[in-house]
Amino acid sequence: MPEAPQVRIIANKLQPFVKQKIVKATTLEKDFDVARLEGETIQEILVFGKQILIRFTKFTVRYHLLMFGVVRINDSNPNGKLRLGLKFKDSEFNFYAGDIYYIDQPL
């Protein structure tokens, strides 16, 4: 079960993706519109408890790791249900087995 310090480590590993433009976004979630993400540039990656917040210009994506959430960087071997996969020009990261939501209000 991931705890807040582990989530901070994950977020630190995601920092190289800040200021990168998303080429393709994928999900197995039927109610999560990934088309909003394609072409967007990550402005900031933050942590709040067991949540990773990916801030864009007009919205934020919130990923909560719950009990068994996993983030894979440049490794698309599935470890549970794909919640969100983000591909960039030369790299990618994927979220598995957590909850993913949009936040449309400013943080």
C-alpha positions, 0 to 999 in steps of 0.5 A, a space after each residue: 500500500 503506497 503511503 505519502 512518502 512513497 507518493 512523493 518519490 513517485 512525483 519526483 520521478 515524474 518531474 522530468 515530464 514537466 513542460 512536456 507536451 502530451 502526444 497521446 493519452 489512453 485509458 480504459 475508463 469509459 467516463 474519463 475524456 482523454 482527448 482533453 489531454 492530447 496536445 496539452 503541456 504539463 505545467 506542474 506535478 504536485 503531491 497531496 497525501 496519496 494523490 498526484 496532481 498533474 496541473 495544466 493551464 486550465 485544469 488539473 488531473 488528480 490521480 489517487 493511488 488508493 490501496 494498490 496504485 502503481 505508476 510505471 515510467 517508460 514501462 508499459 507492462 500492466 500491473 492492474 487496470 490502466 487508469 491513464 497512460 500519457 505518451 510524450 515525444 520520447 517517453 511515457 508514464 502510466 497509472 494503474 489501479 487507482 482513481 483518476 479525475 479532472 479538477 476544473 477549479 483552480 488549485 
